[in-house]
């Protein structure tokens, strides 16, 4: 069985698991209460067990899932999702050392490496930023070079990238050279820039090697989200997802793709609970549906002030002022009292729903990554791999797509 067939089988297995859960992946937490997500989107057995457990006990079970191997529905839910993550193997999802071995076998060598101390946010500390450092090896010792970047080695050329961009011409204009052999690299390529890079690699003979780390899956163009993009982009079949012919016609949905960019590794490592603003916003939606059912809410105006609020009443009062609703003072006092009375129960449901839904994040990301890998195989690139490069806690987009022209 060739590698592309194994990728197809893996995708079949993932989609068989994920497809019934896409409504859960695509839901919006704003409608958590109004659309009854708890009752309608969680499997019955899982929901019943969560309802019968104290919040702290259920959350601790989620944090320490590796310590349990029992019939608990939380354990089964988490481990079933983990079975559909992209994992390192010896064929198409490889380790950095395996990639090094492949390059050595092709006659490639590596210069002595250098260590970069942190000079940007912790999350992005893996990125190599030429503006911040210019460093060279000198007999194995690390030497910091003074001044700016050596313009004989590094120059910028700004260009809007599409699959029709002639990278050879861009390089020739900057370096005044005839023969061009390129490494096309992108770290955290946002939205459709990642797919455009892959398409450029397949149609540009001068690009010998591709290295790409994706980002911002929610900004990918997808047939289901055509209203988000301009006419030129929707007129072509070159959507950001899916890229492969094998998945043509499949839609994940924008909320699912946004979920795919969240980091369950970081949440579990730091034991991060969801922000309480999720609860307040969902309760505001309940109130709006009840008293102002035809009044739309401009979400941008609600950002940033929830952290200043100590209660839902305070949040509601501030939202009432910012949105110009003018209903806070006219609401029956018993209504707000009743909401406050049920706050702990509602918070428990929000937290547990958020964590259970988060389990689908890496499953969705796996579909996107394997679709891109399969696209390269379909285009005739046999030497294409997913390489797990980074610590997913520090850099959640930890997989790169590496391809070497045959």
DRENTOR-69571 format. One line per field, with one value per residue (C-alpha): x, y, z; residue in three letters. Coordinates in steps of 0.1 Angstrom, whole numbers, plus 5000, padded with zeros to 4 digits. Example, Ala and Ser with C-alpha at 12.3 -4.5 7.8 and 13.67 -1.06 7.14 Angstrom:
# residues 2
xx (5123_5137) $
yy (4955_4989) $
zz (5078_5071) $
resn (ALA_SER) $
END
This chain:
# residues 406
xx (5000_5015_5017_4989_4965_4974_4967_4933_4925_4935_4912_4884_4887_4889_4859_4838_4844_4842_4812_4785_4802_4804_4773_4791_4823_4804_4782_4786_4789_4768_4738_4747_4714_4691_4698_4702_4737_4740_4710_4713_4750_4766_4762_4735_4758_4785_4760_4743_4776_4787_4755_4760_4796_4807_4825_4859_4858_4849_4875_4902_4894_4899_4933_4946_4931_4964_4962_4929_4919_4884_4848_4843_4825_4849_4879_4863_4854_4889_4908_4885_4893_4931_4929_4921_4950_4978_5007_5043_5049_5077_5058_5042_5042_5078_5101_5128_5155_5138_5137_5174_5181_5161_5181_5214_5205_5199_5234_5224_5245_5237_5257_5265_5234_5231_5209_5186_5176_5140_5135_5097_5067_5070_5045_5065_5100_5107_5106_5139_5135_5162_5155_5163_5194_5222_5244_5272_5292_5329_5348_5319_5316_5286_5294_5269_5273_5269_5248_5219_5211_5237_5218_5240_5223_5189_5165_5128_5104_5067_5043_5007_5011_4988_4994_5002_5030_5064_5088_5118_5112_5108_5141_5159_5148_5162_5195_5202_5209_5201_5198_5173_5168_5144_5133_5097_5092_5064_5061_5025_5011_4977_4945_4948_4985_4994_4975_4988_5023_5016_5001_5031_5054_5036_5037_5071_5101_5125_5111_5131_5119_5088_5086_5053_5037_5000_4979_4945_4923_4892_4904_4906_4882_4857_4826_4804_4817_4817_4800_4832_4853_4855_4842_4876_4883_4849_4850_4878_4880_4912_4897_4918_4900_4898_4928_4929_4906_4899_4880_4865_4830_4837_4830_4841_4826_4841_4835_4850_4881_4883_4881_4909_4933_4927_4953_4941_4978_4982_4948_4956_4992_4982_4949_4932_4895_4873_4868_4836_4826_4814_4787_4778_4776_4754_4731_4729_4717_4690_4679_4679_4659_4633_4629_4644_4641_4645_4675_4709_4740_4773_4798_4827_4812_4812_4849_4872_4850_4839_4871_4861_4827_4823_4787_4763_4742_4773_4781_4745_4744_4776_4764_4730_4749_4774_4747_4721_4695_4679_4662_4684_4664_4630_4636_4617_4639_4629_4643_4679_4676_4666_4695_4720_4704_4712_4746_4767_4748_4750_4787_4793_4777_4796_4829_4824_4808_4838_4863_4845_4842_4879_4887_4878_4904_4933_4910_4899_4934_4945_4919_4933_4969_4963_4943_4973_4996_4974_4972_5009_5008_4981_5003_5030_5052_5064_5088_5062_5059_5043_5070_5062_5088_5076_5064_5026_5023_5046_5036_5002_5008_5036_5034_5052_5046_5079_5082_5113_5110_5116) $
yy (5000_5034_5063_5083_5054_5052_5089_5084_5056_5078_5105_5081_5069_5105_5117_5087_5097_5135_5139_5131_5156_5185_5202_5202_5216_5243_5255_5290_5294_5325_5303_5278_5283_5296_5267_5241_5229_5209_5189_5186_5183_5161_5123_5112_5089_5116_5143_5122_5114_5150_5161_5136_5147_5177_5203_5200_5162_5162_5188_5170_5138_5158_5172_5138_5117_5098_5084_5067_5036_5029_5030_5067_5085_5114_5091_5073_5106_5121_5089_5083_5118_5112_5081_5104_5129_5131_5112_5107_5075_5063_5071_5105_5121_5121_5134_5161_5134_5113_5144_5150_5114_5118_5150_5133_5104_5129_5143_5173_5186_5208_5238_5241_5253_5282_5289_5319_5334_5346_5379_5379_5365_5330_5316_5327_5320_5294_5319_5330_5368_5383_5419_5409_5388_5382_5355_5333_5303_5308_5277_5263_5294_5317_5352_5381_5404_5441_5464_5454_5425_5417_5429_5406_5376_5389_5413_5419_5419_5425_5408_5396_5358_5337_5304_5325_5345_5341_5336_5333_5368_5382_5368_5378_5414_5415_5396_5401_5364_5340_5306_5304_5275_5283_5271_5284_5287_5302_5302_5306_5313_5328_5315_5309_5319_5283_5266_5292_5283_5246_5254_5276_5247_5223_5247_5263_5242_5267_5259_5228_5226_5236_5243_5255_5259_5268_5292_5308_5280_5301_5324_5297_5300_5272_5267_5269_5304_5320_5351_5360_5364_5386_5376_5368_5343_5325_5323_5298_5262_5269_5271_5270_5238_5212_5211_5174_5159_5131_5155_5176_5186_5182_5212_5216_5250_5282_5275_5241_5255_5281_5253_5235_5263_5260_5242_5214_5208_5243_5242_5209_5219_5251_5238_5268_5272_5291_5328_5336_5360_5329_5325_5362_5365_5334_5347_5381_5362_5346_5380_5395_5367_5371_5409_5422_5392_5413_5435_5424_5426_5441_5417_5441_5464_5437_5428_5438_5447_5414_5410_5442_5427_5408_5396_5391_5421_5443_5428_5433_5469_5477_5459_5477_5511_5502_5488_5514_5488_5507_5477_5471_5493_5481_5444_5426_5423_5387_5378_5389_5372_5340_5341_5347_5318_5294_5308_5280_5253_5271_5278_5241_5232_5259_5247_5210_5217_5238_5212_5183_5203_5212_5175_5179_5206_5184_5161_5189_5202_5167_5167_5201_5189_5155_5172_5194_5164_5144_5173_5172_5134_5139_5164_5138_5149_5116_5132_5151_5148_5162_5170_5176_5203_5222_5218_5221_5239_5267_5267_5250_5250_5225_5206_5217_5205_5196_5186_5180_5181_5146) $
zz (5000_4990_5014_4997_5002_5039_5042_5025_5050_5079_5066_5062_5098_5111_5091_5101_5137_5132_5108_5134_5157_5133_5147_5181_5165_5146_5174_5189_5226_5225_5218_5245_5264_5237_5214_5242_5232_5264_5258_5220_5212_5238_5237_5261_5283_5286_5294_5321_5338_5337_5353_5381_5389_5409_5387_5403_5401_5364_5356_5375_5356_5324_5335_5346_5319_5313_5348_5342_5321_5331_5319_5328_5300_5302_5299_5269_5252_5255_5245_5215_5202_5209_5187_5157_5163_5138_5154_5145_5125_5101_5069_5065_5099_5110_5137_5131_5134_5107_5084_5091_5081_5048_5039_5047_5024_4996_5001_5022_5051_5080_5092_5129_5146_5169_5199_5199_5232_5235_5219_5213_5230_5246_5221_5191_5206_5179_5150_5135_5130_5108_5119_5155_5150_5126_5137_5122_5133_5139_5146_5165_5186_5186_5174_5174_5144_5149_5128_5107_5084_5057_5025_5004_5020_5029_5011_5013_4984_4992_4970_4971_4968_4946_4927_4897_4914_4895_4924_4901_4887_4922_4932_4900_4905_4940_4935_4898_4891_4863_4879_4908_4932_4960_4994_4999_5036_5057_5095_5106_5072_5078_5062_5025_5023_5034_5005_4981_4991_4985_4951_4942_4950_4927_4897_4902_4891_4906_4941_4951_4988_5006_5044_5057_5091_5089_5110_5114_5100_5104_5077_5051_5022_5021_4999_5029_5038_5004_5018_5037_5006_4975_4941_4926_4953_4952_4914_4915_4927_4946_4980_5012_5022_5009_4987_4977_4951_4975_5000_4973_4984_5021_5043_5079_5087_5100_5137_5134_5117_5144_5170_5151_5159_5197_5219_5241_5250_5264_5282_5299_5307_5324_5336_5320_5327_5301_5307_5327_5299_5280_5307_5308_5270_5268_5295_5278_5247_5267_5280_5245_5231_5258_5259_5226_5202_5170_5182_5167_5188_5174_5189_5186_5212_5238_5237_5265_5294_5308_5328_5348_5358_5391_5383_5355_5366_5363_5329_5318_5329_5310_5279_5282_5281_5254_5231_5239_5248_5276_5292_5323_5346_5333_5338_5366_5396_5400_5366_5374_5409_5393_5368_5397_5416_5388_5380_5395_5377_5344_5349_5355_5322_5303_5316_5309_5275_5266_5276_5259_5227_5229_5225_5188_5181_5171_5152_5130_5126_5115_5087_5074_5076_5060_5032_5024_5025_5002_4978_4974_4968_4942_4924_4921_4950_4966_4992_5013_5050_5081_5107_5143_5151_5181_5216_5212_5246_5234_5198_5192_5154_5159_5126_5095_5059_5042_5006_4985_4947_4932) $
resn (UNK_UNK_UNK_UNK_UNK_UNK_UNK_UNK_UNK_UNK_UNK_UNK_UNK_UNK_UNK_UNK_UNK_UNK_UNK_UNK_UNK_UNK_UNK_UNK_UNK_UNK_UNK_UNK_UNK_UNK_UNK_UNK_UNK_UNK_UNK_UNK_UNK_UNK_UNK_UNK_UNK_UNK_UNK_UNK_UNK_UNK_UNK_UNK_UNK_UNK_UNK_UNK_UNK_UNK_UNK_UNK_UNK_UNK_UNK_UNK_UNK_UNK_UNK_UNK_UNK_UNK_UNK_UNK_UNK_UNK_UNK_UNK_UNK_UNK_UNK_UNK_UNK_UNK_UNK_UNK_UNK_UNK_UNK_UNK_UNK_UNK_UNK_UNK_UNK_UNK_UNK_UNK_UNK_UNK_UNK_UNK_UNK_UNK_UNK_UNK_UNK_UNK_UNK_UNK_UNK_UNK_UNK_UNK_UNK_UNK_UNK_UNK_UNK_UNK_UNK_UNK_UNK_UNK_UNK_UNK_UNK_UNK_UNK_UNK_UNK_UNK_UNK_UNK_UNK_UNK_UNK_UNK_UNK_UNK_UNK_UNK_UNK_UNK_UNK_UNK_UNK_UNK_UNK_UNK_UNK_UNK_UNK_UNK_UNK_UNK_UNK_UNK_UNK_UNK_UNK_UNK_UNK_UNK_UNK_UNK_UNK_UNK_UNK_UNK_UNK_UNK_UNK_UNK_UNK_UNK_UNK_UNK_UNK_UNK_UNK_UNK_UNK_UNK_UNK_UNK_UNK_UNK_UNK_UNK_UNK_UNK_UNK_UNK_UNK_UNK_UNK_UNK_UNK_UNK_UNK_UNK_UNK_UNK_UNK_UNK_UNK_UNK_UNK_UNK_UNK_UNK_UNK_UNK_UNK_UNK_UNK_UNK_UNK_UNK_UNK_UNK_UNK_UNK_UNK_UNK_UNK_UNK_UNK_UNK_UNK_UNK_UNK_UNK_UNK_UNK_UNK_UNK_UNK_UNK_UNK_UNK_UNK_UNK_UNK_UNK_UNK_UNK_UNK_UNK_UNK_UNK_UNK_UNK_UNK_UNK_UNK_UNK_UNK_UNK_UNK_UNK_UNK_UNK_UNK_UNK_UNK_UNK_UNK_UNK_UNK_UNK_UNK_UNK_UNK_UNK_UNK_UNK_UNK_UNK_UNK_UNK_UNK_UNK_UNK_UNK_UNK_UNK_UNK_UNK_UNK_UNK_UNK_UNK_UNK_UNK_UNK_UNK_UNK_UNK_UNK_UNK_UNK_UNK_UNK_UNK_UNK_UNK_UNK_UNK_UNK_UNK_UNK_UNK_UNK_UNK_UNK_UNK_UNK_UNK_UNK_UNK_UNK_UNK_UNK_UNK_UNK_UNK_UNK_UNK_UNK_UNK_UNK_UNK_UNK_UNK_UNK_UNK_UNK_UNK_UNK_UNK_UNK_UNK_UNK_UNK_UNK_UNK_UNK_UNK_UNK_UNK_UNK_UNK_UNK_UNK_UNK_UNK_UNK_UNK_UNK_UNK_UNK_UNK_UNK_UNK_UNK_UNK_UNK_UNK_UNK_UNK_UNK_UNK_UNK_UNK_UNK_UNK_UNK_UNK_UNK_UNK_UNK_UNK_UNK_UNK_UNK_UNK_UNK_UNK_UNK_UNK_UNK_UNK_UNK_UNK_UNK_UNK_UNK_UNK_UNK_UNK_UNK_UNK_UNK_UNK_UNK_UNK_UNK_UNK_UNK_UNK) $
END
